[in-house]
């Protein structure tokens, strides 16, 4: 297939985009950790017999509102941690997905999810009904978008899944993402004015590549070709929270490689997730940056739960680890000291 001239423009502009949307790391990440603690403690203080509170500050922020469906965009003010400032499409219009098809990755049909996520303006994207969307190619998102699956059972499954590449302010909430496959060797549109050639993708559930201010919350993820949620190549200001992850090998990679030192600015909060049955490793696997792993529930794993290399700081607090019965599957943390002269691992473990 001949390559469209715009694909060369894509290759050129992709070299410029990171400098345009990059997010500077928080100078003192411990201040963000303290802010998370304050939010959790405040939520717990509001627990009571007649209270709708749960002790989870994210849920308590919006679930107690009986009219949440009319105030959907309030969700954007409920994140905690390093991705707290991800506003998604809060300041834009509501876009209702009415069509589950994805027949053309270059000229998507209005009313489809692909048509919604490529638009230039901020959008809060919801769904008219329950639907299963089998994407033809990666869903390449534009900045300032929220995909909000609340009120419907929305499955993204059986094809390539979500790519957040060199964009900012993204919220992914309330989706069932599973059985994701590789895509690529195809033209894919990423904005109303541009499409380009995509090489073979990894097949992640959610791939964050050079993205910033990203919040992935309250999704179920399982059985994808590569990772369930991977963040690499300078991505930062991320919160991954309240997700239910099952039946997968390499669950979550945070940091591209030991040699890719640009990921030293990566800052990620992993909070209130349930790492469930059928998982093997990387919950998460961390490199270079700062990672706050707090109040997660680990109930099954086959190799190890939390691992890392290349001098990361992993601040693990208040997590519950219920080790499997298998004798050689009880490793909570895996530390690779090869080429790593300095590590900072702060562990508060509840077994």
Residue pairs with C-beta under 8 A, 6 or more apart in sequence:
3 197
4 187
4 195
4 196
4 197
6 194
6 195
6 196
7 187
7 195
7 196
7 197
9 194
9 196
10 190
10 194
10 195
10 196
10 197
11 196
14 166
17 166
17 210
18 166
18 210
18 234
21 143
21 166
21 167
21 168
21 210
21 212
22 210
22 212
22 234
23 168
23 212
23 213
23 236
23 237
24 265
25 236
25 265
25 266
25 267
25 289
25 290
26 32
26 82
26 267
29 82
29 267
29 290
29 292
29 313
32 81
32 82
32 84
32 267
32 269
32 292
33 292
33 294
33 315
33 317
35 80
35 84
36 80
36 81
36 269
36 271
36 292
36 294
39 57
39 80
40 55
40 56
40 57
40 80
40 294
40 295
42 57
43 53
43 54
43 55
43 56
43 57
43 60
44 55
46 53
46 60
47 53
47 54
47 55
52 60
52 63
52 64
53 60
53 64
54 60
54 63
56 242
56 272
57 78
57 80
58 78
58 79
58 80
58 217
58 241
58 242
58 271
58 272
59 242
61 74
61 75
61 77
61 78
62 68
62 71
62 74
62 75
62 78
65 71
65 74
68 74
68 75
68 150
69 150
69 151
72 94
72 124
72 126
72 148
72 150
73 89
73 90
73 124
73 146
75 146
75 148
75 171
75 173
76 86
76 87
76 88
76 89
76 90
76 146
76 171
77 90
79 85
79 86
79 171
79 215
79 217
79 239
79 241
80 239
80 241
80 269
80 271
81 239
81 241
81 268
81 269
81 271
81 292
82 236
82 237
82 238
82 239
82 267
82 268
82 269
82 292
83 213
83 214
83 215
83 237
83 238
83 239
83 240
83 268
83 269
84 239
85 213
85 237
86 169
86 170
86 171
86 213
86 214
86 215
86 237
86 239
87 144
87 169
87 171
87 213
88 122
88 124
88 144
88 145
88 146
88 169
88 170
88 171
88 215
89 95
89 122
89 123
89 124
89 125
89 144
89 145
89 146
89 171
90 122
90 124
90 146
91 122
91 144
92 121
92 122
92 123
92 124
92 144
93 121
93 122
93 123
93 124
94 123
94 124
94 125
94 126
95 116
95 119
95 123
95 124
95 125
95 126
96 111
96 126
96 127
96 128
97 111
97 112
97 113
97 116
97 125
97 126
97 127
97 128
97 131
98 111
98 128
99 109
99 111
99 112
100 112
100 113
100 131
100 132
100 133
101 109
101 112
102 108
102 112
102 113
102 114
102 133
102 134
102 135
102 136
102 159
103 109
103 136
104 136
105 114
105 136
105 137
105 186
105 187
105 188
105 189
105 195
106 187
106 188
106 189
106 195
107 189
108 114
108 115
108 118
108 189
109 115
113 125
113 133
113 139
113 147
114 135
114 139
114 189
116 123
116 125
116 145
117 123
117 125
117 139
117 140
117 141
117 142
117 145
117 147
118 140
118 141
118 142
118 189
118 190
118 191
118 192
119 142
119 145
119 191
119 192
120 142
120 191
120 192
120 193
121 144
122 144
122 145
122 169
123 144
123 145
123 146
124 146
124 148
125 145
125 146
125 147
125 148
126 148
126 149
126 150
126 151
126 152
127 149
127 151
127 152
127 154
128 152
129 152
130 152
130 153
130 154
131 152
131 153
131 154
131 155
132 154
132 155
132 156
132 157
132 158
133 154
133 155
133 156
133 157
134 157
134 158
134 159
135 156
135 159
135 160
135 161
135 183
136 159
136 160
136 183
137 159
137 160
137 183
137 184
137 186
137 188
137 198
138 160
138 161
138 162
138 163
138 183
138 184
138 188
138 198
138 201
138 207
139 156
139 160
139 161
139 162
139 163
140 163
140 165
140 188
140 189
140 190
140 198
141 162
141 163
141 164
141 165
141 167
141 170
141 190
142 167
142 190
142 191
143 167
143 168
143 169
143 170
144 168
144 169
144 170
145 169
145 170
145 171
146 170
146 171
146 172
146 173
147 162
147 171
147 172
147 173
147 175
148 171
148 173
148 174
149 173
149 174
149 175
149 176
149 219
150 173
150 174
153 176
154 174
154 175
154 176
155 175
155 176
155 177
155 178
156 162
156 175
156 176
156 177
156 178
156 180
157 176
157 177
157 178
157 179
157 180
158 179
158 181
159 180
159 181
159 183
160 180
160 181
160 182
160 183
160 184
160 201
160 203
161 177
161 180
161 203
161 204
161 205
161 206
161 207
161 224
162 172
162 177
162 204
162 205
162 206
162 207
163 201
163 204
163 207
163 209
164 170
164 206
164 207
164 208
164 209
164 211
164 214
165 190
165 207
165 209
165 210
165 211
166 209
166 210
166 211
167 211
168 211
168 212
168 213
168 214
169 213
169 214
170 211
170 213
170 214
170 215
171 214
171 215
171 217
172 206
172 214
172 215
172 216
172 217
172 219
173 215
173 217
173 218
173 219
174 217
174 218
174 219
175 219
175 220
176 219
176 220
177 205
177 206
177 219
177 220
177 221
177 222
177 224
177 228
178 205
178 220
178 221
178 222
178 223
178 224
179 222
179 223
179 224
180 203
180 204
180 205
180 223
180 224
180 225
181 203
181 225
182 200
182 201
182 202
182 203
182 225
183 198
183 200
183 201
183 203
184 198
184 199
184 200
184 201
185 198
185 199
185 200
186 197
186 198
187 195
187 196
187 197
187 198
188 195
188 196
188 198
189 195
190 196
201 207
202 225
202 226
202 227
202 230
203 224
203 225
203 226
204 224
204 225
204 226
204 227
204 228
204 229
204 230
205 221
205 224
205 227
205 228
205 229
206 216
206 219
206 221
206 228
206 229
206 230
207 227
207 230
208 214
208 229
208 230
208 231
208 232
208 235
208 238
209 232
209 233
209 235
210 233
210 234
210 235
211 231
211 235
211 238
212 235
212 236
212 237
212 238
213 237
213 238
214 231
214 235
214 237
214 238
214 239
215 238
215 239
215 241
216 229
216 238
216 239
216 240
216 241
216 243
217 239
217 240
217 241
217 242
217 243
218 241
218 242
218 243
219 243
219 244
220 243
220 244
220 245
220 246
221 228
221 229
221 243
221 244
221 245
221 246
221 248
222 228
222 245
222 246
222 247
222 248
222 278
223 246
223 247
223 248
224 248
226 250
227 250
227 251
227 252
227 253
227 282
228 245
228 248
228 251
228 252
229 240
229 243
229 251
229 252
230 252
230 253
230 254
231 238
231 253
231 254
231 255
231 266
231 268
232 253
232 254
232 255
232 256
232 260
232 263
233 256
233 260
233 262
233 263
234 262
234 263
234 265
234 266
235 263
235 266
236 265
236 266
236 267
236 268
236 289
237 267
238 266
238 267
238 268
238 269
239 268
239 269
239 270
239 271
240 252
240 268
240 269
240 270
240 271
240 273
241 269
241 270
241 271
241 272
241 273
242 271
242 272
242 273
243 273
243 274
244 273
244 274
244 276
245 251
245 252
245 273
245 274
245 275
245 276
245 279
245 283
246 276
246 277
246 278
246 279
247 277
247 278
247 279
248 278
248 279
248 280
249 279
249 280
249 281
250 280
250 281
250 282
250 285
251 275
251 279
251 280
251 281
251 282
251 283
251 284
252 270
252 282
252 283
252 284
252 285
253 282
253 284
253 285
254 266
254 268
254 284
254 285
254 286
254 287
254 289
254 291
255 263
255 266
255 285
255 286
255 287
255 288
255 289
255 308
255 310
255 312
256 263
256 287
257 287
257 310
258 287
258 309
258 310
258 339
258 340
259 310
260 287
260 288
261 288
263 287
263 288
263 289
264 288
264 289
264 311
265 289
266 287
266 288
266 289
266 290
266 291
267 289
267 290
267 291
268 284
268 286
268 289
268 290
268 291
268 292
269 291
269 292
269 294
270 284
270 291
270 292
270 293
270 294
270 296
271 292
271 293
271 294
271 295
271 296
272 294
272 295
272 296
273 296
273 297
274 296
274 297
274 299
275 283
275 296
275 297
275 298
275 299
275 300
275 301
275 305
276 299
276 300
277 299
277 300
278 300
279 300
279 301
279 302
280 301
280 302
280 303
281 301
281 302
281 303
281 304
281 307
281 334
282 307
283 296
283 298
283 301
283 305
283 306
284 291
284 293
284 306
284 307
285 307
285 308
286 306
286 307
286 308
286 312
286 314
287 308
287 309
287 310
287 312
288 310
288 311
288 312
289 312
289 313
290 312
290 313
290 315
291 308
291 312
291 313
291 314
291 315
292 315
292 317
293 306
293 314
293 315
293 316
293 317
293 319
294 315
294 316
294 317
294 318
294 319
295 317
295 318
295 319
296 319
296 320
297 319
297 320
297 322
298 305
298 319
298 320
298 321
298 322
298 332
299 322
300 322
300 324
301 323
301 324
301 329
302 324
302 326
302 329
303 329
303 331
303 334
304 331
304 332
304 333
304 334
305 321
305 331
305 332
305 333
306 314
306 316
306 332
306 333
306 334
307 333
307 334
307 335
307 336
308 314
308 334
308 335
308 336
308 343
308 345
309 335
309 336
309 337
309 338
309 339
309 340
310 339
310 340
311 340
311 341
311 342
311 343
312 343
312 344
313 344
313 345
313 346
314 333
314 344
314 345
314 346
314 347
315 346
316 333
316 345
316 346
316 347
316 348
316 349
317 346
317 348
318 348
318 350
319 348
319 349
319 350
320 350
320 351
321 332
321 349
321 350
321 351
322 351
323 329
323 330
323 332
323 351
324 330
332 349
332 351
333 345
333 347
335 343
335 345
337 343
